[in-house]
Amino acid sequence: MRWVIETMPERASELHFERRVKRWESGADGILRGAPVLIVAHGEKEVPALPHGFSPELDNVAAPLDYAIALSYLELAAAGLGLGACWAGYVYKAANIFPPMHEALGLPVGHQCFGAMMVGYAKYTYRRIPPRNAPAITWRL
C-alpha cells in the first residue's frame, strides 16, 4: 500500500490506503485480520493450447472463472467444517501488481494470482439467517 501511495497517490486516496497503513503501523491487521491461513489460487498467465481445436483465447477467459468457482466452493466447504472464510481482495490485487508480494507468496514465474481467501475459526457464529422480505415471484409458461 505504501508503494501505491507513492506511485499512484490519487488511487491510494480513493481506497483510503493512508488510513490502512496507519492502522497497520499501530499494530492492527486490517487486511488479513489475524486469519491463521491464507489460500492463494494461482496458475499460468497463459493457458497452454488444448488438443482438439480448443481455443487458448477462450481458455484464458475461462481460467479466472474456474478459480473463482473453486474458491467459492472452498468458502462453502469451510462453513461445513466449522471454519470461517473470507475473500482476500487486497492480497489478490497486490500479488498481481506488486512483484515483491508475488515473490513473498512463492508464486512461480509465469503464474498469476486468480484469488485469495483467508480461513480460520470465525469470531462470530450465526444461529439463523437474517430475516428477509418475501420474494416477489411471477411464474410464466
N, C-alpha and C positions, 0 to 999 in steps of 0.2 A: 504494500500500500504506500510505503514511503516512496518507492520508485514511481508509482503513478502520480503521487503528489508532486514530485519533482518534474516528471516528463509530460504530464497531462493535467495541469492544475485545475482546469475547468471541469474536466470529467471527475477528478477526485473530489471537487467541491460538491458536484451533483450527488455523488454517492456518499458524502459525509465521511470520507476517509480520515480526515484530520481527527475527528471525534473518535473513530475506532482505534487509531494509533495511540491517542492519549489514554484510552481505556486499557489498551494492551500494556503500555508503559506503567500504568498504575497497578498492574497485576491481574486485571480482569481479562479472561479469554472470551471475547465476544464473537469469535469466529467458530471455533470447534467446541466451545462451551464445556471443556473438560471431558469430552467423549473419549473413552479408552481405545476405541477402534475407528480407523478411517479406512474405508474400502474405496479404491480408485479403479474405475473401469477404463482401460486403455487398450488401444490397438493400433495397427498400422495406419499411417496417414493415408496411404494409397492402398486400396484393396487390390490384391493380385487378380489378374483376369481369371475367370472361371471357365470351365470347359462348356461345350455345347452351345456356344454363341451367346452366353450371358454377357451383358454389357457391364464393364467395370465402372462406367459413369453412373449407372443405376445402383451398383453396389456401394459406391462412395456416398450416395444419397441415403441409402438404407442403413448403413452402418451406425450412424448416430441414433437412429430409431431403435435398432436392435439393442444397443447398450442401454438406452432409456427404458426399454421394456424389461430388460434383465434387472436393472436397478429397482424398478417398480415392484417386480416380484420379490426381490430381496427385502424391500421395505415391508411388504405384506407378510412375508415369512418371518421376519424379525418379530413382529407383533405376536404371531403364533407361538414363538419361543419365549415370550415374556420380555422381549427386548424392545427398546425404542430405537427408531431410525429417523434420520433427518438428512435431507439433501444438503451437500456442502458446496453451494454455488460459488462462493469465493475461491475455494480450493480449485474447483474445476476451471474457472476462468484464469486464475493465476498460473496453473500448470501449463496453460497453452500460450500465455503471453509473456511469462517471466522465466527465462531459461534457468536461473538458479532454483526455482521451485520444481521445474521439470526434473532437474538433476537430483534435488533433495528427495523426491518421491521415488527415485531409482527407475524412472521410465526409460526404456531402451531408445536409442537413437532411431528416428524414423517413426516413432509412435506418438500419438497424441492422446490427451485425456478426453474421454467422452462423458464423464460424470464422476461424482464422488459422493459418498454417503457416510455420515457419522453413525456409529452403532454403539449402544451401551444400555445400561439399565435406566429406564425412564424415571425421571424425578417425580412425575405425576402419573397417576393412572385414572382412567375414566370408567366408571361402572356402567354407564349407559350412553347412548348417543344423545347429542343435544336435541331439544325439541325442534321440530321442523314444521313448516306450513304444509298443508296437504297439497300434493301436486295437482295441477290442472291438466288433465289428460283428455284429449279428444281422439277417439278411435275412428278411423275411416277405412272402408274397404274399397 
